[in-house]
């Protein structure tokens, strides 16, 4: 699977992303069909921060 990653303000990339193959007895695995980005994701993209929360390392976007 791939994840949309904010590398820094105004720079995103698609990166390979893998999940552990073992699922615990209290875990579930679901197949994701579609995700979206919200206003905070857009703000992080445009400015690299929201108030005191600064993107200092790559951050996965979308939910």
Phi and psi in degrees as GROMACS dihedral restraints (atoms count N, CA, C in turn):
[ dihedral_restraints ]
;  ai    aj    ak    al  type     phi  dphi    fc
    3     4     5     6     1  -122.1    20    10
    4     5     6     7     1   154.1    20    10
    6     7     8     9     1  -127.5    20    10
    7     8     9    10     1   143.2    20    10
    9    10    11    12     1   -83.8    20    10
   10    11    12    13     1   119.9    20    10
   12    13    14    15     1  -119.4    20    10
   13    14    15    16     1   127.7    20    10
   15    16    17    18     1   -81.9    20    10
   16    17    18    19     1   113.3    20    10
   18    19    20    21     1   -80.9    20    10
   19    20    21    22     1   -42.0    20    10
   21    22    23    24     1  -167.5    20    10
   22    23    24    25     1   174.1    20    10
   24    25    26    27     1   -51.6    20    10
   25    26    27    28     1   129.7    20    10
   27    28    29    30     1    64.6    20    10
   28    29    30    31     1    22.5    20    10
   30    31    32    33     1  -141.4    20    10
   31    32    33    34     1   113.3    20    10
   33    34    35    36     1  -121.5    20    10
   34    35    36    37     1   161.6    20    10
   36    37    38    39     1  -149.2    20    10
   37    38    39    40     1   159.6    20    10
   39    40    41    42     1   -96.4    20    10
   40    41    42    43     1   124.2    20    10
   42    43    44    45     1  -120.0    20    10
   43    44    45    46     1   145.2    20    10
   45    46    47    48     1   -63.7    20    10
   46    47    48    49     1   142.5    20    10
   48    49    50    51     1  -142.2    20    10
   49    50    51    52     1   128.3    20    10
   51    52    53    54     1  -122.7    20    10
   52    53    54    55     1   151.1    20    10
   54    55    56    57     1  -106.9    20    10
   55    56    57    58     1   154.6    20    10
   57    58    59    60     1   -57.9    20    10
   58    59    60    61     1   141.7    20    10
   60    61    62    63     1   -77.2    20    10
   61    62    63    64     1   -23.6    20    10
   63    64    65    66     1   -89.5    20    10
   64    65    66    67     1   128.3    20    10
   66    67    68    69     1  -108.8    20    10
   67    68    69    70     1   127.8    20    10
   69    70    71    72     1   -71.4    20    10
   70    71    72    73     1   169.0    20    10
   72    73    74    75     1   -65.5    20    10
   73    74    75    76     1   -18.6    20    10
   75    76    77    78     1  -109.9    20    10
   76    77    78    79     1    11.4    20    10
   78    79    80    81     1  -106.7    20    10
   79    80    81    82     1   156.8    20    10
   81    82    83    84     1  -130.7    20    10
   82    83    84    85     1   153.6    20    10
   84    85    86    87     1  -119.2    20    10
   85    86    87    88     1   130.1    20    10
   87    88    89    90     1  -120.8    20    10
   88    89    90    91     1   151.2    20    10
   90    91    92    93     1   -90.4    20    10
   91    92    93    94     1   123.5    20    10
   93    94    95    96     1   -87.1    20    10
   94    95    96    97     1   128.1    20    10
   96    97    98    99     1   -99.5    20    10
   97    98    99   100     1   -46.6    20    10
   99   100   101   102     1  -144.9    20    10
  100   101   102   103     1   141.6    20    10
  102   103   104   105     1  -129.5    20    10
  103   104   105   106     1   168.7    20    10
  105   106   107   108     1  -133.9    20    10
  106   107   108   109     1   168.4    20    10
  108   109   110   111     1  -114.2    20    10
  109   110   111   112     1   150.1    20    10
  111   112   113   114     1  -112.0    20    10
  112   113   114   115     1  -179.0    20    10
  114   115   116   117     1   -58.4    20    10
  115   116   117   118     1   -37.1    20    10
  117   118   119   120     1   -67.5    20    10
  118   119   120   121     1   -37.0    20    10
  120   121   122   123     1   -60.5    20    10
  121   122   123   124     1   -43.3    20    10
  123   124   125   126     1   -64.5    20    10
  124   125   126   127     1   -41.7    20    10
  126   127   128   129     1   -63.8    20    10
  127   128   129   130     1   -43.8    20    10
  129   130   131   132     1   -58.7    20    10
  130   131   132   133     1   -42.4    20    10
  132   133   134   135     1   -61.2    20    10
  133   134   135   136     1   -47.7    20    10
  135   136   137   138     1   -71.3    20    10
  136   137   138   139     1   -37.8    20    10
  138   139   140   141     1  -117.9    20    10
  139   140   141   142     1   -14.6    20    10
  141   142   143   144     1    74.1    20    10
  142   143   144   145     1    11.8    20    10
  144   145   146   147     1  -168.0    20    10
  145   146   147   148     1   161.0    20    10
  147   148   149   150     1  -135.7    20    10
  148   149   150   151     1   110.2    20    10
  150   151   152   153     1    55.1    20    10
  151   152   153   154     1  -127.8    20    10
  153   154   155   156     1   -79.3    20    10
  154   155   156   157     1    -7.0    20    10
  156   157   158   159     1   -89.3    20    10
  157   158   159   160     1   102.8    20    10
  159   160   161   162     1  -105.4    20    10
  160   161   162   163     1   136.7    20    10
  162   163   164   165     1   -78.5    20    10
  163   164   165   166     1   105.9    20    10
  165   166   167   168     1  -101.8    20    10
  166   167   168   169     1    -9.9    20    10
  168   169   170   171     1  -151.2    20    10
  169   170   171   172     1   164.6    20    10
  171   172   173   174     1   -51.9    20    10
  172   173   174   175     1   139.7    20    10
  174   175   176   177     1  -132.4    20    10
  175   176   177   178     1   131.3    20    10
  177   178   179   180     1   -75.7    20    10
  178   179   180   181     1   132.2    20    10
  180   181   182   183     1  -102.7    20    10
  181   182   183   184     1   164.5    20    10
  183   184   185   186     1    91.3    20    10
  184   185   186   187     1   150.9    20    10
